[in-house]
């Protein structure tokens, strides 16, 4: 039992039984000093004011925590409070209050890097041009891409292909399919080119892993014709495309995609999430801006 808890017990005993001239005796029984008890009691009003302030701040924290379905930590909540309510609250204070009131965020656990199919003799890999330098300070220069599996409904499986800007973290293109055929990445590339509308960075790099889709001669030809250099992660090294793995992990944590019954329902969920991710999800590493805001910031800086 802490000294504060012992002071509280002494105080409750005195009030409950209306004891007089028993303070020193009770302090001796509780193995605390009488002077310490009197200092603690004098500060009771200050403690109550602090407790009231904590409860007020916690209600605001809980409001944003619930809005994000319990899947936000202190930094995300801090950014939302600043942007939505215009209130500056230290992230250390938010963490303290979350611990105090037992508010625990659902933390995403890292998934082991999935093994990719071995490339055939026709499939050629590319050198890693990035070496994990995903952010090169220019929008749409480094484009990361990958595919993830999404199980939904009654044992059904869909495949999501995504292109992410390494600098702004914007999701620039995506395509969801019930098939793992080559058309999955071809359609994603088409969506990317439509999004860029011919404004290809002269040094643009498209960086996937060494999956069979990305080493396929047809896809590599399409990439070259589009004007991209192609870079690839080293085999079996998840850190070389960690930014994409991070996005997929957060997305799967935030979505209730397993409850979807049809692929159209899943597609709608993903479309809504990517819109939110680009324009409504504040990120600490982007100077507390959303990806869309950070792109505008870079272009006007």
C-alpha positions in Angstrom: 0.0 0.0 0.0 1.4 3.4 -0.9 1.7 6.3 1.6 -1.1 8.1 -0.3 -3.4 5.1 0.1 -2.6 4.9 3.8 -3.4 8.6 4.3 -6.7 8.0 2.5 -7.5 5.1 4.8 -6.7 7.1 7.9 -8.8 10.0 6.6 -11.8 7.7 5.9 -11.5 6.1 9.4 -11.5 9.4 11.1 -14.5 10.7 9.2 -16.5 7.5 9.4 -16.2 7.2 13.2 -15.9 10.9 14.0 -12.6 10.3 15.8 -10.9 13.1 17.7 -7.3 13.2 18.9 -6.5 9.9 17.3 -4.6 11.1 14.3 -1.0 10.4 15.6 -2.1 7.0 16.9 -3.6 6.0 13.6 -0.5 7.3 11.7 1.7 5.2 13.9 -0.4 2.1 13.2 -0.2 2.8 9.5 3.6 3.4 9.6 3.4 6.9 8.3 4.3 10.3 9.8 1.6 12.6 11.1 3.2 15.6 9.4 3.0 13.7 6.1 -0.7 13.0 6.7 -1.4 16.7 7.5 0.4 17.8 4.3 -1.6 15.3 2.3 -4.9 16.5 3.8 -4.0 20.2 3.1 -3.5 19.3 -0.6 -6.8 17.5 -0.9 -8.5 20.4 -2.6 -5.7 20.7 -5.1 -5.9 16.9 -5.8 -9.7 17.2 -6.4 -9.2 20.0 -8.8 -6.6 18.0 -10.7 -8.9 15.0 -10.7 -11.7 17.1 -12.2 -9.4 18.4 -14.9 -8.3 14.9 -15.7 -11.8 13.7 -16.0 -12.7 16.6 -18.3 -9.7 15.9 -20.5 -10.3 12.2 -20.5 -13.9 12.7 -21.8 -12.4 14.5 -24.8 -9.8 11.7 -25.4 -12.5 9.0 -25.0 -14.6 10.8 -27.6 -11.9 10.5 -30.3 -10.8 7.1 -29.1 -14.4 5.8 -29.6 -14.7 7.6 -33.0 -11.7 5.5 -34.2 -13.2 2.4 -32.7 -10.4 1.9 -30.1 -7.7 1.6 -32.7 -5.8 4.9 -32.1 -2.9 5.6 -29.8 -1.9 8.8 -28.1 -0.2 10.5 -31.1 -3.2 9.9 -33.4 -5.6 11.2 -30.7 -3.4 14.2 -30.1 -3.4 15.2 -33.8 -7.2 14.7 -34.0 -7.9 16.9 -30.9 -5.7 19.6 -32.3 -7.2 19.6 -35.8 -10.9 18.9 -34.9 -11.2 20.7 -31.5 -8.4 23.2 -31.8 -7.0 22.1 -28.4 -3.3 21.5 -27.8 -2.8 18.6 -25.4 0.6 17.0 -24.7 0.8 13.4 -26.0 2.5 12.4 -22.7 -0.6 13.6 -20.8 -2.9 11.7 -23.2 -0.8 8.5 -22.5 -1.0 9.2 -18.7 -4.8 9.6 -18.8 -5.3 6.5 -21.0 -3.3 4.5 -18.5 -5.1 6.0 -15.6 -8.5 5.2 -16.9 -7.5 1.8 -18.5 -8.0 2.9 -22.1 -6.0 0.5 -24.2 -5.7 0.9 -28.0 -5.7 -2.2 -30.2 -2.1 -2.4 -31.3 -1.3 -3.9 -34.7 1.1 -6.8 -34.5 3.6 -7.3 -37.2 2.8 -10.1 -39.6 5.6 -12.4 -40.8 6.6 -11.6 -44.4 4.8 -14.0 -46.7 6.8 -16.2 -49.0 6.5 -15.4 -52.6 6.4 -17.9 -55.4 9.8 -18.6 -57.1 10.3 -16.8 -60.3 10.6 -18.7 -63.5 13.6 -18.4 -65.9 11.7 -15.9 -67.9 11.1 -13.6 -64.9 13.9 -11.2 -64.3 14.4 -9.2 -61.1 15.7 -5.6 -60.8 18.2 -4.1 -58.4 17.0 -2.3 -55.3 17.3 1.4 -56.3 15.9 2.7 -53.0 17.7 0.8 -50.2 14.8 1.8 -47.9 15.0 5.5 -48.8 11.2 5.7 -49.4 10.9 9.4 -48.7 13.0 11.4 -51.2 11.3 14.7 -50.6 9.3 14.9 -53.8 5.7 13.8 -54.4 5.2 10.9 -56.9 8.9 10.2 -57.3 9.0 7.0 -55.3 5.9 4.8 -55.9 5.6 1.7 -53.7 3.4 -1.2 -54.7 2.3 -4.6 -53.3 -0.6 -7.1 -53.0 -2.3 -8.3 -49.9 -4.8 -11.1 -49.3 -8.2 -10.3 -47.7 -10.4 -13.1 -46.4 -14.0 -12.2 -46.0 -17.5 -13.6 -45.9 -17.8 -17.4 -45.9 -14.2 -18.3 -46.6 -13.9 -16.1 -49.7 -10.6 -14.4 -50.6 -9.9 -11.2 -52.5 -6.6 -9.6 -53.5 -5.9 -5.9 -53.1 -3.2 -4.3 -55.2 -2.1 -0.8 -54.0 0.3 1.9 -55.1 1.6 4.3 -52.4 3.6 7.5 -52.6 6.8 7.0 -50.6 7.0 10.7 -49.7 3.5 11.8 -49.0 2.1 8.4 -48.1 -0.9 9.0 -50.3 -2.6 5.9 -51.8 -2.5 6.8 -55.5 -4.1 3.8 -57.0 -5.7 0.5 -55.9 -7.6 -2.4 -57.4 -9.4 -5.2 -55.7 -10.0 -8.6 -57.5 -11.2 -12.1 -56.7 -8.3 -13.4 -59.0 -4.6 -13.3 -58.6 -4.1 -13.2 -62.4 -1.7 -10.7 -63.9 -4.6 -8.4 -64.7 -4.6 -7.5 -61.0 -1.4 -5.5 -61.3 -2.1 -4.4 -64.8 -5.4 -2.7 -63.8 -3.6 -1.1 -60.8 -1.0 0.4 -63.2 -3.8 1.7 -65.4 -5.5 3.3 -62.4 -2.1 4.9 -61.4 -1.6 6.4 -64.9 -5.1 7.7 -64.9 -4.5 9.4 -61.5 -1.2 10.9 -62.6 -2.8 12.1 -65.9 0.5 12.1 -67.8 2.4 14.0 -65.1 5.1 11.3 -64.6 8.1 12.4 -62.6 11.3 12.2 -64.8 13.0 10.0 -62.2 9.9 8.1 -61.0 10.6 4.7 -59.5 8.0 1.9 -59.1 9.2 -0.3 -56.3 7.5 -3.7 -55.6 8.9 -6.9 -54.1 10.1 -9.9 -56.3 6.6 -11.4 -56.6 5.8 -13.2 -59.9 3.4 -10.4 -61.0 6.2 -7.8 -60.8 8.9 -9.9 -62.5 6.6 -10.9 -65.4 8.0 -9.7 -68.7 4.6 -8.2 -69.8 4.3 -6.2 -66.6 7.9 -5.0 -66.8 7.3 -3.8 -70.4 4.2 -1.9 -69.3 6.2 -0.2 -66.5 9.0 0.9 -68.9 6.5 2.2 -71.5 4.8 4.2 -68.8 8.1 5.9 -68.0 8.9 4.4 -64.7 12.2 2.9 -63.5 11.6 -0.4 -61.8 13.2 -1.2 -58.4 12.7 -4.4 -56.3 13.0 -5.4 -52.7 15.7 -7.9 -52.0 14.4 -11.5 -51.8 12.9 -12.3 -48.4 13.6 -8.9 -46.9 10.3 -7.3 -45.7 12.1 -4.1 -44.6 12.7 -3.2 -48.2 9.0 -2.6 -48.6 8.1 -1.9 -45.0 6.0 1.2 -45.8 3.5 -0.9 -47.8 3.4 -3.6 -45.2 2.7 -0.9 -42.6 -0.3 0.4 -44.6 -1.8 -3.0 -45.1 -1.4 -3.8 -41.4 -3.1 -0.6 -40.3 -5.9 -0.9 -42.9 -6.7 -4.5 -41.8 -6.8 -3.4 -38.2 -9.1 -0.5 -38.9 -11.6 -2.3 -41.2 -14.1 -5.0 -40.3 -13.6 -6.5 -43.7 -14.1 -10.1 -42.6 -17.7 -9.3 -42.0 -18.3 -8.4 -45.6 -20.5 -10.9 -47.5 -19.8 -9.8 -51.1 -16.8 -8.5 -52.9 -18.7 -5.3 -53.7 -19.3 -4.7 -50.1 -15.6 -5.2 -49.4 -14.7 -2.9 -52.4 -16.9 -0.2 -50.9 -15.3 -0.5 -47.5 -11.8 -0.3 -49.0 -12.7 2.7 -51.2 -14.1 4.6 -48.2 -11.1 3.7 -46.1 -8.6 4.9 -48.7 -10.5 8.2 -49.0 -10.3 8.6 -45.3 -6.6 7.6 -45.2 -5.7 10.2 -47.8 -7.8 13.1 -46.6 -8.7 12.4 -42.9 -5.9 10.4 -41.2 -3.4 12.7 -39.6 0.1 11.3 -39.4 2.9 12.3 -37.0 5.6 11.8 -39.6 3.9 14.1 -42.0 4.1 17.1 -39.6 0.7 16.1 -38.2 -1.0 16.5 -41.6 -3.0 14.1 -43.8 -1.3 12.7 -46.9 -3.3 15.0 -49.1 -2.4 18.1 -47.0 1.3 17.1 -46.9 1.4 16.8 -50.7 0.0 20.3 -51.0 2.4 21.5 -48.4 5.4 20.2 -50.4 4.2 21.6 -53.7 3.7 25.1 -52.2 6.9 25.1 -50.0 
